[in-house]
Amino acid sequence: MNLTLHVWRQAGPDAPGKMVIYEATGVSPEMSFLEMLDVVNEGLTERGEVPIAFDHDCREGICGSCSLMINGVAHGPMRGTATCQLHMRSFKDGDTIYIEPWRARAFRVIKDLAVDRSPLDRIIQAGGFITAPTGSAQDANNILVAKESVDDAMDAAACIGCGACVAACPNASASLFTAAKITHLGLLPQGQSERYRRALKMVQQMELEEFGSCTLHGECQEACPKEISIDTITRMNRDFLRASLLGTRP
Amino acid sequence: MTLNLQARIPTGPLPQKWDKHRFEMKLVSPANKRKYTVVVVGSGLAGGAASATMSELGYNVKCFCFQDSPRRAHSIAAQGGINAAKNYRNDGDSVYRLFYDTVKGGDFRSREANVYRLAELSVNIIDQCVAQGVPFAREYGGLLANRSFGGAQVSRTFYARGQTGQQLLLGAYQALERQIAAGGVKMYPRTEMLDLVVIDGQARGIIARDLVTGAIEAHVADAVVLASGGYGNVFFLSTNAQGSNATAIWRAYKRGAAFANPCFTQIHPTCIPVHGEYQSKLTLMSESLRNDGRVWVPKQKGDKRDPRQIPEADRDYYLERKYPSFGNLAPRDIASRAAKEVCDEGRGVGETGFGVYLDFADAIKRLGKSVIEDRYGNLFDMYERITNENPYEVPMRIYPAVHYTMGGLWVDYNLMSTVNGLHVTGEANFSDHGANRLGASALMQGLADGYFIIPSTIGDYLATRKPAKVDTTHAAFRDALAGVAERTKRFLAIEGKRTVASFHRELGKIMWEYCGMSRNEAGLKIALTKIPELRAEFWRNVNIPGSDAELNQALEKAGRVADFLELAELMCIDALHRTESCGAHFREESQTPDGEALRDDDHFAYVAAWEYAGEGKPPILNREPLVFENVPLSQRSYK
């Protein structure tokens, strides 16, 4: 099939960007979206033009590198699917596809479709961990964890840190990302002693990074390739509120 | 042989070696640790865990990764699980059994002492990961759950749905981020190591390129740890991530680190078959699927019926037939070769004929759909997304694909290479898996190296060698910097006609054809003429648009492919010299009457450690003899 692509091109962080039109011809429905872009890039290279930069790595939906806004939808039309696992059978011959980077104040564009998501790493640095220096652990089976707790923790821990939640949010909030980690660790017995401090510090860092506030639009859970529930945000708010009320020290 | 390969295996009985060694190693006092800087290249399980742990101990760590965040290293894609000799199932497991299975599974081409230590540490890894909050699967009572995995008859694999690698990596990543915040680790994301700096025989730092600005910088260190993963992408199509590359270890090889057993590459039996020329990667379906899925092909050639319409009598469950005691759980090398064999006979399924069925109908009938969904739901979803077929209804189609490289830089018991101070961990080294890796053992090795081994042995190196002060004005740094800058300019100056990917694809085809699942002398010789030709054309005719002062993904890829074009040749040289079959290395000339791999222990019970001899010169073979004192050498049988 043949497609018309409108792709955001931006030479660098401070350069102006614009949409550029490319024709993608002979696209097979079995191709993944990124393979379609590979073919476009091969063509550009052969013509001596600079190929389109985009982040990608594992191409199996787990590393969280890929990050494309496709027709205004983070990761495109297929629910619960990262861009790399989206296949061209989701489109039809003659379609026009708009491809843009994640748009958020906190995510600076590096080039074309690649953005800087290091603010998400700094949110984890603020408290997204359980303090357990290597060597200090007791026997694994001494800690009992109810199956339901670990299943719910795993649902939240499935977050791949892609930032689609931020891109989808009208406020560019990183609440779903932050809440997923707070939920994962807060549901486990190992995570209790740092639970409230963790919530406080991670939420504070989220604000420092200039992410917007959550107003419960719910766009994030629609866009999340791992279908993480917005319920995690309720839990984050509860833990944060309690930490604030109790005067938990950061 | 010009290298003196000292494995430095401690004396004494096997179970006491590591303990004894830990006592005998010199320590760096707590106050002095912060005076040492360790560069770690790679932030996966081996590199992330090592960086976090060394920082906890007090060392200054600089950690580099080419991805935009350390959380994206390819360890994240491991699905099935991690082995540990906990014997929580009371099914007869022990440290010794895990050791035994791993030595045997590796077809007697690994070092006993290293493997035993790995098995010992496996139990600490699970403890550590649980303490960090890794959400391993649990039983209703709250205890840890287990499953069995290929090549083992006990249930010793711990797992977090089909995302075990992700959860273990996030555990290490979170520990790493904690140390970054504490100031012990300086993280360099989107930065790629392009050379190793060796001064007076000691690794003293690296040259790295900032992939965003293009700046090429020198980083001084007292010791260097390469945890940069494997080189499966030499085959172009593999289950590796797009960015996975051999550049760090290949640059180190050219600076004097011996490369061990480069031809030992694992072909994983359960991947989604290839479907088109434009394809960029192959997707693995976890081996754990073989616990409940049954592998079969039609008995008759060219049977094109819908698999559901093929009656039992017309199906050949060939793994169950050939290996009755292990059945569908036969080790990877054996299962892969068996799949190739039935496809070569013309009984393969799917459009290309390069596929076999992995059928869950019986398991769904026995256990119910919900149990299967609980165990493999995310894998089934992934399969459906890629193939547009529902595996609950239609059997999956799978075919072997390149997945892991057992070969890597040679290391001694302390995980130090033949260059003093250059340590190598995880998939980047050669040490523990011999000629074939068992399922759920890669995560175990990466974490054993990263959390427990390197943080101890690095102290011994620093305390005994006491590296002298150097800085980036040293001639060795200046030369290496100039070399990297010159090479970068050279890439951009070629301005040829072909894309980097087209060379990579062509190299992959050569490797898969002649150095893939089975190898023979004639084929390897063909590869050894084709590879240098392709390499020469690459340096003449590659086209890399853009500049070196910006994010330039084609330039990054060109550097990696240029190194693959050299490494591929070494792999073929190694495969050609090893005229025996062992594990994943199947030489057609060396097989048993029923077509199994036939080892030649009299001539090949050694590690082949290749030494770089200079541009255009054949590499030099060094041998480390392997001695088996505990597991007697025997023909591997899974019948």
Interface residues (C-beta under 8 A of the other chain):
Chain A: A11 G12 S28 E30 M31 S32 L34 E35 D38 V39 E42 L44 T45 E46 G48 E49 V50 P51 A53 D55 H56 D57 C58 R59 E60 G61 I62 C63 G64 S65 M78 G80 T81 Q85 H87 R89 I110 K111 A114 D116 R117 S118 L120 D121 I124 Q125 A126 G128 F129 I130 T131 A132 P133 T134 G135 S136 A137 Q138 D139 A140 N141 I143 L144 V145 A146 K147 V150 A153 M154 A157 A158 I160 G161 H184 L185 L188 Q190 G191
Chain B: A49 A52 T53 E56 Q67 D68 S69 P70 R71 R72 H74 I76 A77 K86 Y88 N124 I126 D127 Q128 C129 V130 A131 Q132 G133 P135 F136 A137 R138 E139 Y140 G141 G142 L143 L144 A160 R161 Q163 G165 Q166 Q167 L170 Y173 Q174 A175 E177 R178 I180 A181 M187 P189 V212 T239 A241 Q242 G243 H275 G276 Y278 Q279 S280 K281 T283 L284 D381 M382 R385 I386 N388 Y451 F452 P455 K497 T499 A501 S502 N543 P545 G546 E550 L551 Q553 A554
